Amino acid sequence: MRVTNAGDVGALLRDARQRQGMTQAQLAESVGASRAWVVAVESGSPNARLDLVLRALQWVDLAVDVSRDEAGAELDRLVGGRDD
């Protein structure tokens, strides 16, 4: 799945957590965060601490694999860049 925003990460985390039968409270305890933090991340909060997000993903057996967006690079070449 291509992840393009915090909502995508939250949905992946929620789905993986639920597949493992883990509650939000259990995940929170495992990563050293509050249940409210898990709720916020799963809801797509863009302000979540990255270190905790990565730890939470590991707890539900997900890994982050970053690669160059070749389609985006080609678009940049054609239209002269992005307005990021």
Secondary structure, 3 states (H helix, E strand, C coil): CCCCCHHHHHHHHHHHHHHCCCCHHHHHHHHCCCHHHHHHHHCCCCCCCHHHHHHHHHHCCCCCCCCCCHHHHHHHHHHCCCCC
